[in-house]
């Protein structure tokens, strides 16, 4: 009893009946870094400030809508390279403007459509910025003949809207902003692949270093650079380039996915005339088509009058797009091509949603594979079993998880390995993330015993607390073993984990051994004929 008994009377002393417990930390909280439409909220900048959201509607209200990507119509010289439409026996394609696309918004959509819930958003900049430009003025002058003086004319300052470029430094600063946040358990930067190759690999190495060295409590989801391309199996092969560029440090804290996917997040209502950046050529081509399409001159003139509205900046885009889709087959093909190309997306954001869904429904120990992806039509590159062999098992150990299409099943994630594929300890995503979950949960709970007496009583409480938590994980299927003693072992105390010097130095050593559930990646079924017995 801590209080002094001096005055006669009745005293009440309350004692805790139950020891402290380990609270399971959330595992399905990714952090996304990228560019957004809005970067100011209530007069304060949002740049490099992690914001926790729980729905796509909340994201839109805080960070705004997606970017209007521009496409240029260009003539195709060699049709073997593919084309999108033809007019007057000439072939054309719609090509995305150079360095003129932001995909962060669509990535967040894919995250939520694949089961994502809470996440952190780090905006590193807006799509555009205003730049002030001052035109040169005129100095004061004097006419030599008349002697008349002309006063100086000051230059005019005007504001122009300039499109920002995706910057490696800006995205890197976003990673730094997450150091102070303990809750995120995954790191995703969909726009990393929009950088040039060298910057992309440097940024991805920084992501892995942040997860595995700096924080040690989160997992990086990576995309293969140029993952929309087929494999060539030479020095320029996209997988070979990725394996060479990603480095070799802390790879157990990351996983990569290939190829990109043909998504369905961008809807046809979001694509209109404004996506075409050279309306003059569009007007010319559609007018030529109208002359050939309509035998009646009056109808052709009416169609061309509608087509000419593409040059009018004040035209109703939605109405005009609907009209052109009706009267022009070529325009309909143009819009379809734009929509298809906008929906080619790297899969990391969708995978973050899939991992979150698995964590919330099955547990972090369930391998995030054999899962169908929502809002995905197909992988951009179709892979065979032979293609996947090198992706899954390679000499370097840098396993790449395949996204494949199966008849009757749709698009499935068909791989669950980390980039440290040669490690017997950390080759599986579920094992690495389960260990992060256990380590961080126990670490948070153990803080309650800092500065407690380093005696057998405290050791017993710590052992009981951790054992109780691991028993719960075992019952849920996270640990393998017929009994709890088969699944884990917790040791703490003098003579087992500590020496007298440890106690004098104020150190309490706790040793925890766990048998984490591993996925059945290869199922081998053996059949043998049996002789007839009678």
Number of C-alpha atoms within 10 A of each C-alpha: 8 5 7 6 10 6 7 6 6 6 9 6 7 6 6 6 6 7 10 16 17 20 12 15 16 17 22 25 24 29 27 29 28 27 30 28 19 20 22 15 11 7 7 8 13 21 21 22 16 22 15 18 15 14 15 19 12 12 21 16 11 19 22 15 14 19 19 15 19 19 23 19 21 14 15 18 12 9 13 7 7 12 17 19 20 18 16 9 5 12 17 19 21 22 16 19 14 9 14 17 22 24 21 22 21 22 26 24 21 30 28 23 18 23 20 28 19 19 27 23 25 27 27 26 25 21 21 16 13 12 11 12 12 11 11 11 11 12 11 11 12 11 9 8 6 7 9 10 11 12 11 11 11 13 13 10 11 11 11 11 10 12 15 17 18 23 19 19 12 19 23 19 16 25 25 14 17 23 13 9 12 11 19 22 24 25 27 24 26 26 24 28 20 20 17 14 16 10 16 22 23 16 22 25 22 17 25 28 19 23 25 20 14 12 16 17 22 26 28 28 24 29 27 27 24 19 22 19 16 15 16 11 10 10 9 11 14 22 27 16 17 22 18 13 17 21 15 16 13 17 24 28 29 27 27 24 25 29 30 25 25 22 27 20 20 19 12 13 10 11 20 21 23 17 18 24 16 16 20 12 14 22 18 14 20 22 22 15 21 24 16 12 16 14 10 10 11 10 14 19 15 11 22 20 12 15 25 16 17 23 14 10 9 8 12 12 17 14 10 17 20 14 14 20 16 11 19 18 17 20 21 17 17 25 21 15 19 25 22 16 17 21 22 21 28 29 29 26 29 29 26 31 29 27 29 29 21 21 20 16 11 15 20 26 26 22 25 25 23 14 19 18 24 21 19 22 16 21 24 22 19 14 18 11 9 8 12 18 12 14 20 20 15 13 9 13 20 30 29 30 22 27 28 25 21 11 6 6 9 16 21 20 20 20 26 25 32 30 29 25 24 18 12 8 12 20 24 26 28 27 25 22 25 21 17 21 21 20 15 19 18 22 12 13 17 16 10 11 15 11 8 10 13 18 12 12 11 16 20 13 16 25 18 16 18 23 21 15 17 24 18 13 21 23 13 12 16 26 24 18 17 9 12 19 12 13 20 19 16 16 19 19 21 17 8 11 13 16 15 11 9 14 16 9 9 13 14 20 17 16 12 17 10 20 15 22 19 17 16 8 13 6 6 7 5 5 6 5 5 6 6 5 4 3
